Amino acid sequence: MGKLTSKRRAALKPSQFALPGKDGYPIPDASHARNALARVAQHGTPSEQARVKAAVRKKFPSVNVGGKSKK
C-alpha cells in the first residue's frame, strides 16, 4: 500500500483498523500491521494491546505478534 496519507486513511473500511470503533491502528497491509503492533506496545493499554494483537493475528497469520512465528 505504501504511504498512508490522510486521504487514504479516511477511505479505509472499519475492518482495516485493529480498533475499528476508534479508527485506531490501521492494518491495511502487513507492513502497517507490524507498525500497529509496535505503536500499541508503546502507547496502548493492556486491553488495546491484546485487541490489536488479536486483529493482526487474525488478518495476517504470518506476522509475528510476539509469540511463535508462523511460516
N, CA, C and O atoms as a GROMACS GRO file, in nm:
protein
  284
    1MET      N    1   0.082  -0.119   0.000
    1MET     CA    2   0.000   0.000   0.000
    1MET      C    3   0.086   0.126   0.000
    1MET      O    4   0.047   0.227  -0.057
    2GLY      N    5   0.202   0.120   0.062
    2GLY     CA    6   0.288   0.238   0.066
    2GLY      C    7   0.246   0.335   0.174
    2GLY      O    8   0.189   0.296   0.276
    3LYS      N    9   0.275   0.461   0.150
    3LYS     CA   10   0.246   0.564   0.250
    3LYS      C   11   0.095   0.580   0.267
    3LYS      O   12   0.020   0.584   0.170
    4LEU      N   13   0.054   0.589   0.393
    4LEU     CA   14  -0.088   0.604   0.425
    4LEU      C   15  -0.116   0.752   0.451
    4LEU      O   16  -0.097   0.802   0.562
    5THR      N   17  -0.161   0.820   0.347
    5THR     CA   18  -0.194   0.962   0.360
    5THR      C   19  -0.326   0.977   0.434
    5THR      O   20  -0.398   0.879   0.453
    6SER      N   21  -0.357   1.098   0.475
    6SER     CA   22  -0.483   1.120   0.546
    6SER      C   23  -0.602   1.088   0.455
    6SER      O   24  -0.706   1.041   0.502
    7LYS      N   25  -0.588   1.114   0.326
    7LYS     CA   26  -0.696   1.083   0.231
    7LYS      C   27  -0.717   0.932   0.222
    7LYS      O   28  -0.830   0.884   0.224
    8ARG      N   29  -0.607   0.856   0.211
    8ARG     CA   30  -0.617   0.710   0.205
    8ARG      C   31  -0.671   0.653   0.336
    8ARG      O   32  -0.751   0.559   0.336
    9ARG      N   33  -0.625   0.710   0.448
    9ARG     CA   34  -0.672   0.663   0.579
    9ARG      C   35  -0.823   0.683   0.592
    9ARG      O   36  -0.893   0.595   0.641
   10ALA      N   37  -0.872   0.797   0.547
   10ALA     CA   38  -1.015   0.826   0.555
   10ALA      C   39  -1.097   0.730   0.468
   10ALA      O   40  -1.214   0.705   0.496
   11ALA      N   41  -1.035   0.677   0.363
   11ALA     CA   42  -1.105   0.588   0.272
   11ALA      C   43  -1.104   0.441   0.318
   11ALA      O   44  -1.170   0.357   0.259
   12LEU      N   45  -1.028   0.411   0.424
   12LEU     CA   46  -1.021   0.274   0.473
   12LEU      C   47  -1.153   0.230   0.534
   12LEU      O   48  -1.225   0.310   0.595
   13LYS      N   49  -1.184   0.103   0.517
   13LYS     CA   50  -1.303   0.044   0.577
   13LYS      C   51  -1.275   0.018   0.726
   13LYS      O   52  -1.159   0.002   0.764
   14PRO      N   53  -1.379   0.014   0.809
   14PRO     CA   54  -1.358  -0.015   0.951
   14PRO      C   55  -1.284  -0.147   0.974
   14PRO      O   56  -1.210  -0.160   1.072
   15SER      N   57  -1.302  -0.243   0.886
   15SER     CA   58  -1.234  -0.372   0.901
   15SER      C   59  -1.082  -0.362   0.881
   15SER      O   60  -1.010  -0.457   0.910
   16GLN      N   61  -1.036  -0.249   0.832
   16GLN     CA   62  -0.893  -0.232   0.808
   16GLN      C   63  -0.824  -0.160   0.925
   16GLN      O   64  -0.711  -0.113   0.912
   17PHE      N   65  -0.893  -0.154   1.039
   17PHE     CA   66  -0.835  -0.098   1.160
   17PHE      C   67  -0.835  -0.205   1.267
   17PHE      O   68  -0.929  -0.285   1.276
   18ALA      N   69  -0.731  -0.208   1.350
   18ALA     CA   70  -0.726  -0.304   1.459
   18ALA      C   71  -0.827  -0.268   1.568
   18ALA      O   72  -0.878  -0.357   1.636
   19LEU      N   73  -0.855  -0.139   1.584
   19LEU     CA   74  -0.956  -0.091   1.679
   19LEU      C   75  -1.056  -0.010   1.600
   19LEU      O   76  -1.050   0.113   1.600
   20PRO      N   77  -1.151  -0.076   1.532
   20PRO     CA   78  -1.240  -0.008   1.437
   20PRO      C   79  -1.325   0.104   1.497
   20PRO      O   80  -1.348   0.204   1.430
   21GLY      N   81  -1.373   0.091   1.619
   21GLY     CA   82  -1.458   0.194   1.677
   21GLY      C   83  -1.386   0.325   1.698
   21GLY      O   84  -1.447   0.432   1.697
   22LYS      N   85  -1.256   0.316   1.718
   22LYS     CA   86  -1.174   0.435   1.741
   22LYS      C   87  -1.096   0.476   1.617
   22LYS      O   88  -1.023   0.575   1.619
   23ASP      N   89  -1.111   0.401   1.509
   23ASP     CA   90  -1.026   0.418   1.391
   23ASP      C   91  -0.879   0.419   1.432
   23ASP      O   92  -0.799   0.498   1.382
   24GLY      N   93  -0.846   0.330   1.522
   24GLY     CA   94  -0.710   0.323   1.572
   24GLY      C   95  -0.632   0.210   1.509
   24GLY      O   96  -0.686   0.103   1.482
   25TYR      N   97  -0.506   0.234   1.487
   25TYR     CA   98  -0.411   0.137   1.438
   25TYR      C   99  -0.455   0.074   1.304
   25TYR      O  100  -0.503  -0.039   1.302
   26PRO      N  101  -0.439   0.148   1.196
   26PRO     CA  102  -0.476   0.094   1.064
   26PRO      C  103  -0.388  -0.025   1.028
   26PRO      O  104  -0.267  -0.023   1.047
   27ILE      N  105  -0.453  -0.129   0.975
   27ILE     CA  106  -0.380  -0.250   0.934
   27ILE      C  107  -0.424  -0.294   0.794
   27ILE      O  108  -0.472  -0.406   0.777
   28PRO      N  109  -0.408  -0.207   0.693
   28PRO     CA  110  -0.448  -0.245   0.558
   28PRO      C  111  -0.354  -0.345   0.492
   28PRO      O  112  -0.391  -0.411   0.396
   29ASP      N  113  -0.231  -0.355   0.544
   29ASP     CA  114  -0.134  -0.450   0.489
   29ASP      C  115  -0.041  -0.495   0.601
   29ASP      O  116  -0.047  -0.441   0.712
   30ALA      N  117   0.044  -0.592   0.573
   30ALA     CA  118   0.132  -0.650   0.675
   30ALA      C  119   0.229  -0.548   0.732
   30ALA      O  120   0.258  -0.552   0.852
   31SER      N  121   0.279  -0.459   0.652
   31SER     CA  122   0.372  -0.357   0.699
   31SER      C  123   0.305  -0.267   0.804
   31SER      O  124   0.363  -0.238   0.909
   32HIS      N  125   0.184  -0.223   0.774
   32HIS     CA  126   0.112  -0.138   0.870
   32HIS      C  127   0.071  -0.219   0.993
   32HIS      O  128   0.062  -0.164   1.103
   33ALA      N  129   0.046  -0.348   0.977
   33ALA     CA  130   0.013  -0.433   1.091
   33ALA      C  131   0.131  -0.440   1.187
   33ALA      O  132   0.113  -0.431   1.309
   34ARG      N  133   0.252  -0.458   1.134
   34ARG     CA  134   0.371  -0.460   1.219
   34ARG      C  135   0.389  -0.326   1.289
   34ARG      O  136   0.428  -0.322   1.406
   35ASN      N  137   0.362  -0.218   1.218
   35ASN     CA  138   0.373  -0.084   1.278
   35ASN      C  139   0.269  -0.068   1.389
   35ASN      O  140   0.300  -0.010   1.494
   36ALA      N  141   0.148  -0.117   1.367
   36ALA     CA  142   0.043  -0.108   1.469
   36ALA      C  143   0.086  -0.182   1.596
   36ALA      O  144   0.063  -0.134   1.707
   37LEU      N  145   0.148  -0.298   1.580
   37LEU     CA  146   0.196  -0.372   1.696
   37LEU      C  147   0.302  -0.294   1.773
   37LEU      O  148   0.301  -0.292   1.897
   38ALA      N  149   0.391  -0.229   1.701
   38ALA     CA  150   0.495  -0.150   1.767
   38ALA      C  151   0.436  -0.030   1.840
   38ALA      O  152   0.475  -0.001   1.953
   39ARG      N  153   0.343   0.039   1.777
   39ARG     CA  154   0.284   0.159   1.837
   39ARG      C  155   0.198   0.126   1.958
   39ARG      O  156   0.203   0.196   2.060
   40VAL      N  157   0.118   0.018   1.948
   40VAL     CA  158   0.033  -0.017   2.062
   40VAL      C  159   0.118  -0.064   2.180
   40VAL      O  160   0.080  -0.046   2.295
   41ALA      N  161   0.233  -0.125   2.151
   41ALA     CA  162   0.324  -0.165   2.259
   41ALA      C  163   0.379  -0.043   2.332
   41ALA      O  164   0.404  -0.049   2.453
   42GLN      N  165   0.397   0.067   2.261
   42GLN     CA  166   0.449   0.189   2.322
   42GLN      C  167   0.341   0.269   2.394
   42GLN      O  168   0.366   0.323   2.502
   43HIS      N  169   0.222   0.276   2.336
   43HIS     CA  170   0.123   0.372   2.383
   43HIS      C  171  -0.011   0.313   2.424
   43HIS      O  172  -0.094   0.384   2.481
   44GLY      N  173  -0.034   0.187   2.398
   44GLY     CA  174  -0.165   0.128   2.423
   44GLY      C  175  -0.181   0.070   2.562
   44GLY      O  176  -0.083   0.035   2.628
   45THR      N  177  -0.304   0.060   2.605
   45THR     CA  178  -0.335  -0.007   2.731
   45THR      C  179  -0.320  -0.158   2.710
   45THR      O  180  -0.316  -0.204   2.596
   46PRO      N  181  -0.312  -0.234   2.817
   46PRO     CA  182  -0.304  -0.380   2.800
   46PRO      C  183  -0.423  -0.436   2.722
   46PRO      O  184  -0.407  -0.530   2.644
   47SER      N  185  -0.541  -0.380   2.741
   47SER     CA  186  -0.659  -0.423   2.666
   47SER      C  187  -0.643  -0.393   2.517
   47SER      O  188  -0.673  -0.478   2.432
   48GLU      N  189  -0.597  -0.273   2.485
   48GLU     CA  190  -0.575  -0.236   2.344
   48GLU      C  191  -0.468  -0.324   2.282
   48GLU      O  192  -0.480  -0.365   2.166
   49GLN      N  193  -0.362  -0.352   2.358
   49GLN     CA  194  -0.256  -0.438   2.306
   49GLN      C  195  -0.310  -0.575   2.270
   49GLN      O  196  -0.276  -0.630   2.165
   50ALA      N  197  -0.393  -0.631   2.356
   50ALA     CA  198  -0.450  -0.764   2.329
   50ALA      C  199  -0.540  -0.760   2.206
   50ALA      O  200  -0.537  -0.852   2.125
   51ARG      N  201  -0.621  -0.656   2.192
   51ARG     CA  202  -0.713  -0.645   2.079
   51ARG      C  203  -0.638  -0.627   1.947
   51ARG      O  204  -0.675  -0.685   1.846
   52VAL      N  205  -0.531  -0.546   1.949
   52VAL     CA  206  -0.453  -0.523   1.827
   52VAL      C  207  -0.381  -0.653   1.789
   52VAL      O  208  -0.379  -0.690   1.671
   53LYS      N  209  -0.322  -0.720   1.885
   53LYS     CA  210  -0.255  -0.848   1.856
   53LYS      C  211  -0.352  -0.948   1.795
   53LYS      O  212  -0.320  -1.017   1.699
   54ALA      N  213  -0.472  -0.956   1.853
   54ALA     CA  214  -0.572  -1.050   1.802
   54ALA      C  215  -0.613  -1.014   1.659
   54ALA      O  216  -0.629  -1.102   1.574
   55ALA      N  217  -0.632  -0.885   1.632
   55ALA     CA  218  -0.672  -0.841   1.498
   55ALA      C  219  -0.563  -0.870   1.395
   55ALA      O  220  -0.591  -0.914   1.284
   56VAL      N  221  -0.438  -0.844   1.434
   56VAL     CA  222  -0.326  -0.870   1.342
   56VAL      C  223  -0.310  -1.020   1.320
   56VAL      O  224  -0.290  -1.065   1.207
   57ARG      N  225  -0.320  -1.098   1.427
   57ARG     CA  226  -0.307  -1.244   1.417
   57ARG      C  227  -0.415  -1.301   1.324
   57ARG      O  228  -0.388  -1.392   1.246
   58LYS      N  229  -0.537  -1.247   1.333
   58LYS     CA  230  -0.648  -1.295   1.251
   58LYS      C  231  -0.630  -1.257   1.104
   58LYS      O  232  -0.651  -1.340   1.015
   59LYS      N  233  -0.592  -1.132   1.079
   59LYS     CA  234  -0.583  -1.083   0.941
   59LYS      C  235  -0.453  -1.123   0.871
   59LYS      O  236  -0.451  -1.148   0.751
   60PHE      N  237  -0.344  -1.128   0.948
   60PHE     CA  238  -0.212  -1.160   0.892
   60PHE      C  239  -0.145  -1.268   0.978
   60PHE      O  240  -0.057  -1.236   1.059
   61PRO      N  241  -0.184  -1.394   0.962
   61PRO     CA  242  -0.128  -1.501   1.045
   61PRO      C  243   0.024  -1.515   1.036
   61PRO      O  244   0.086  -1.567   1.128
   62SER      N  245   0.083  -1.468   0.928
   62SER     CA  246   0.227  -1.483   0.912
   62SER      C  247   0.306  -1.376   0.987
   62SER      O  248   0.428  -1.388   1.001
   63VAL      N  249   0.240  -1.272   1.036
   63VAL     CA  250   0.310  -1.165   1.110
   63VAL      C  251   0.329  -1.211   1.254
   63VAL      O  252   0.233  -1.252   1.320
   64ASN      N  253   0.451  -1.202   1.303
   64ASN     CA  254   0.484  -1.240   1.440
   64ASN      C  255   0.430  -1.135   1.535
   64ASN      O  256   0.469  -1.018   1.528
   65VAL      N  257   0.339  -1.175   1.625
   65VAL     CA  258   0.281  -1.080   1.719
   65VAL      C  259   0.341  -1.091   1.858
   65VAL      O  260   0.281  -1.046   1.956
   66GLY      N  261   0.458  -1.150   1.868
   66GLY     CA  262   0.525  -1.158   1.995
   66GLY      C  263   0.531  -1.301   2.049
   66GLY      O  264   0.571  -1.323   2.163
   67GLY      N  265   0.492  -1.394   1.969
   67GLY     CA  266   0.497  -1.536   2.007
   67GLY      C  267   0.574  -1.612   1.902
   67GLY      O  268   0.671  -1.561   1.845
   68LYS      N  269   0.531  -1.731   1.879
   68LYS     CA  270   0.594  -1.813   1.777
   68LYS      C  271   0.561  -1.759   1.638
   68LYS      O  272   0.448  -1.719   1.612
   69SER      N  273   0.659  -1.759   1.551
   69SER     CA  274   0.640  -1.715   1.414
   69SER      C  275   0.572  -1.825   1.333
   69SER      O  276   0.612  -1.941   1.340
   70LYS      N  277   0.471  -1.788   1.258
   70LYS     CA  278   0.403  -1.885   1.171
   70LYS      C  279   0.449  -1.862   1.028
   70LYS      O  280   0.434  -1.753   0.972
   71LYS      N  281   0.505  -1.966   0.969
   71LYS     CA  282   0.554  -1.952   0.831
   71LYS      C  283   0.479  -2.040   0.738
   71LYS      O  284   0.507  -2.041   0.619
   0.00000   0.00000   0.00000
